[in-house]
């Protein structure tokens, strides 16, 4: 049972790492868009507004996903601690 929980914790840790990289991608895209706008390289129109709004929505959804994965990881860690305490 202990090995199964450790394996699940490793899988969750990898998922959190992947989603954190995705957050960095979204932040980089938003930052690049802001700097391009400041330097007058892009023009604000309907499409750029939709892209910006969708990036913000994706950012919040991904952060919510990371929060849930971390909760699940904490639950697994508590189960592992209970197993160690029983022995």
Secondary structure as GFF3:
##gff-version 3
##sequence-region A 1 87
A	DSSP	alpha_helix	2	38	.	.	.	ID=ss1
A	DSSP	alpha_helix	46	86	.	.	.	ID=ss2
###
